[in-house]
């Protein structure tokens, strides 16, 4: 699935199953919540915290997909073509960071 196809499929799902998009501000709050859920799993899987009984069974990939879903919703609502935005972002990072990471002694 391409990014454009994902944007289209999310839009179709929202309009047929989800009825309508939540407001942009609500979706921004939901995105923050979903990122927090992803952070919780990361902290417990790769960090020093342990899972609570109520947190068992959550999947990292599913939480990442939740973040991506809401991000796609926001892009659709605000007219952002994520394919073009990502391509532009690659260009920016490539020109800006061409030598930056190679010269980083920490890496």
C-alpha positions, -999 to 999 in steps of 0.1 A, spaced: 0 0 0 13 34 -9 9 65 13 -16 79 -12 -36 47 -11 -35 47 27 -49 83 27 -76 73 3 -86 42 23 -87 60 56 -109 87 40 -133 60 26 -134 43 59 -141 75 78 -169 84 54 -186 50 54 -179 34 88 -168 63 109 -196 86 97 -173 117 97 -139 130 108 -135 143 144 -125 179 145 -88 187 137 -83 197 173 -99 165 186 -77 144 163 -46 163 175 -55 153 210 -61 117 200 -27 117 182 -10 128 214 -29 101 233 -18 74 207 18 85 208 16 82 246 3 46 243 32 39 219 57 54 243 43 33 272 50 1 252 84 13 242 93 22 278 82 -12 291 96 -33 262 130 -15 258 133 6 289 134 -1 326 97 -3 334 77 -35 335 42 -41 321 12 -40 344 -13 -69 341 -38 -45 324 -12 -36 297 -3 -71 286 -12 -81 251 -7 -47 235 12 -49 203 39 -24 193 28 -25 156 -8 -19 164 1 11 185 23 24 156 -6 19 132 -29 39 155 -5 68 154 -3 65 116 -41 63 113 -47 95 132 -18 113 114 -34 103 81 -67 116 93 -51 150 101 -34 151 67 -67 144 50 -85 170 70 -59 197 63 -53 189 27 -17 176 31 -5 151 5 17 130 27 36 115 -2 47 150 -14 54 161 22 76 131 28 95 135 -4 101 172 4 112 162 39 137 137 25 152 165 3 154 189 33 171 163 55 195 152 27 207 187 20 208 198 56 224 167 71 246 156 42 277 156 64 263 162 98 259 126 110 292 114 95 310 141 115 292 132 148 317 114 170 288 100 191 277 79 161 
